[in-house]
Amino acid sequence: MPTKTKLVDQFSKPAGLTGRIMLWRMNWHHSRLTDWGLSHVAIPAAGAILDIGCGGGRTISKLAAAAPQCKVFGVDYAETSVAASSKFNARTIRSGQVSIQQASVSQLPFAENTFDLVTAVETHFFWPNLTGDIREVLRVVKPGGTVILIAEMYRGMPVIPAERVERAAGAIGMNLLTADEHRAVLADAGFRNVQIIEKRDKGWICAFGTKL
Ligand SMILES: C[S@@+](CC[C@H](N)C(=O)[O-])C[C@H]1O[C@@H](n2cnc3c(N)ncnc32)[C@H](O)[C@@H]1O
């Protein structure tokens, strides 16, 4: 049985058998949240899409299916996540539509102005330097392209008393932002037309903006 500390770390950096099981569970648990978030942005008909913190790989497979003419990339800094995502997307990797590699959001292995859409589901609250990391995302988004952050909890969400959310989030290393802080972090990094959508009955949030 993993220790409590190890289990706690599995959310931010899955590893080993426990990590693989958690990634499998997250693929199913985050599916509706992901569909809801993605419904707020246009999926490009052609071009390139990047999913950051791709975890078990289900978001990549949704994007690849929704945009068959797009090349879809995934990155994750955890080796176990890269392996799980690669297995989940084996067919589209073989066909050349999908490419997945190990990398941190802080140093994305892509040229500037590469992506039409960048997605990040249930991951940005773990990033080590959110403002700097969002600037790194901005660097790789094409002018006219979009970033979307999607999360199933945020500070001030109406579903559970705030203190309980903050305690639980803090325990697994999450830096929860309020809705206004989501707006500010995207705007401060340089994204424009920033919009925040809250699904208040669930406590979900998505924040998206455009690079001009
Ligand atoms: C809670 S999981 C979510 C996985 C997937 N996006 C989903 O919705 O199921 C968070 C993922 O983000 C990754 N991650 C956390 N910090 C990261 C960073 N700084 N750079 C890249 N990936 C990161 C973790 O390794 C993990 O796979």
The ligand as a Gaussian input file, in Angstrom:
#p B3LYP/6-31G(d) Opt

LIG

0 1
 C       -4.413000      15.689000     -12.116000
 S       -3.479000      15.138000     -13.512000
 C       -4.577000      15.556000     -14.881000
 C       -4.250000      14.759000     -16.110000
 C       -5.168000      15.005000     -17.321000
 N       -4.977000      16.335000     -17.868000
 C       -6.597000      14.761000     -16.986000
 O       -7.416000      15.681000     -17.098000
 O       -6.919000      13.656000     -16.574000
 C       -2.231000      16.396000     -13.641000
 C       -1.185000      16.099000     -14.701000
 O       -0.402000      17.289000     -14.906000
 C        0.955000      16.923000     -14.971000
 N        1.787000      18.079000     -14.565000
 C        1.811000      18.668000     -13.345000
 N        2.689000      19.670000     -13.332000
 C        3.234000      19.727000     -14.574000
 C        4.221000      20.565000     -15.180000
 N        4.840000      21.518000     -14.466000
 N        4.522000      20.365000     -16.480000
 C        3.916000      19.371000     -17.188000
 N        2.996000      18.532000     -16.665000
 C        2.652000      18.715000     -15.378000
 C        1.076000      15.731000     -14.010000
 O        2.218000      14.940000     -14.248000
 C       -0.230000      14.997000     -14.296000
 O       -0.103000      14.044000     -15.332000

